[in-house]
Amino acid sequence: MKKLLSGLLVLSLSVLVGCAAGGPPPAAGVWDSVIVSPLGDLPVVLTLNADGTGEMASDVLNAPLSGIVYADNTAAFTAEISVQGQEIVLDFTGTAEGDTLNGEFGSDFGAMAVTATRQ
């Protein structure tokens, strides 16, 4: 009987830990974002899917996101955009806390702050 209860306890704990670890990463979601760029503030929608796909969209640009990596409440990815005929690679790193995502895009022109709110 003691082995049976011990086994049930281990099984119950395993199920609870598995449930707690499941679910989408905290940074996954659709984010209303503002990029503070040298050309001024640029509102964009960042879509970060749990499966590692995503996109960046605004009135002036659309770009797929590549290399999305989640670790705890952080996210990192790359976007390649065209600005005034020039191709620019943007490398994002940021942290999600609840419904807020803060980070920055690194580029050849320096870092650009990003603030975002979950839709």
C-alpha positions in Angstrom: 0.0 0.0 0.0 2.9 2.3 0.8 4.4 1.7 -2.6 1.1 2.4 -4.3 0.6 5.7 -2.5 4.2 6.7 -3.2 3.7 5.9 -6.9 0.5 7.9 -7.0 2.3 10.9 -5.4 5.1 10.7 -7.9 2.7 10.5 -10.8 0.6 13.4 -9.5 3.7 15.6 -9.1 4.9 14.6 -12.6 1.5 15.7 -14.1 1.6 19.0 -12.2 5.1 19.8 -13.3 4.3 18.9 -16.9 1.2 21.1 -16.9 3.1 24.0 -15.4 5.9 23.7 -18.0 3.4 23.5 -20.9 1.7 26.4 -22.7 3.1 29.0 -25.0 6.3 31.0 -24.2 5.5 34.3 -22.3 6.8 36.3 -25.2 4.6 34.6 -27.8 1.6 36.7 -28.9 0.6 39.6 -31.0 2.2 42.9 -29.9 1.3 46.5 -30.7 4.9 47.9 -30.8 6.7 51.2 -31.3 10.3 51.1 -32.6 12.2 54.3 -31.8 14.3 54.7 -35.0 16.6 57.4 -36.3 13.7 58.3 -38.7 11.2 58.7 -35.8 8.8 56.4 -34.0 7.5 53.5 -36.1 4.4 51.7 -35.0 4.5 48.0 -36.0 2.6 44.8 -35.0 4.9 42.0 -34.0 3.5 38.5 -34.3 5.5 36.0 -32.3 4.1 32.5 -32.7 4.9 29.7 -30.2 6.1 27.5 -33.1 9.0 29.9 -33.9 7.3 31.7 -36.8 6.3 35.3 -37.0 6.1 38.6 -38.8 6.5 42.3 -38.4 3.9 44.5 -40.1 3.1 48.2 -40.4 1.7 50.6 -42.9 5.2 51.0 -44.5 6.8 47.5 -44.1 6.1 43.8 -43.8 8.8 41.3 -43.0 8.9 37.7 -41.8 10.8 37.1 -38.6 13.4 34.4 -38.6 15.3 32.5 -35.9 12.8 33.2 -33.2 14.2 31.7 -29.9 12.4 31.7 -26.6 14.1 31.3 -23.2 12.0 31.8 -20.1 10.4 35.2 -20.6 12.8 36.4 -23.3 12.6 36.4 -27.1 15.2 36.9 -29.8 14.8 37.0 -33.6 15.9 38.6 -36.8 14.0 40.7 -39.4 15.3 41.9 -42.7 13.7 45.1 -44.0 14.1 47.5 -46.9 14.3 51.2 -46.0 14.7 53.7 -48.7 16.1 51.1 -51.0 18.6 49.8 -48.5 18.4 46.3 -46.9 18.7 46.4 -43.2 19.1 43.5 -40.8 17.5 44.0 -37.4 18.3 41.7 -34.5 15.8 41.8 -31.6 16.2 40.8 -28.0 13.6 41.5 -25.4 11.8 40.5 -22.3 8.1 39.9 -21.7 6.5 40.7 -18.4 2.8 40.1 -18.4 1.3 42.1 -21.3 4.4 44.2 -21.8 7.4 43.4 -24.1 10.5 45.7 -23.9 13.7 45.3 -25.9 15.7 46.6 -28.7 16.6 46.0 -32.3 20.3 46.0 -33.0 21.3 47.3 -36.4 24.3 48.8 -38.3 22.8 52.2 -37.3 22.9 51.4 -33.6 20.3 50.1 -31.1 16.6 51.1 -31.5 14.4 50.7 -28.4 11.1 48.8 -28.7 8.1 49.0 -26.4 5.1 46.8 -26.9 1.7 45.9 -25.4 0.0 42.6 -26.0 -3.2 42.8 -28.2 
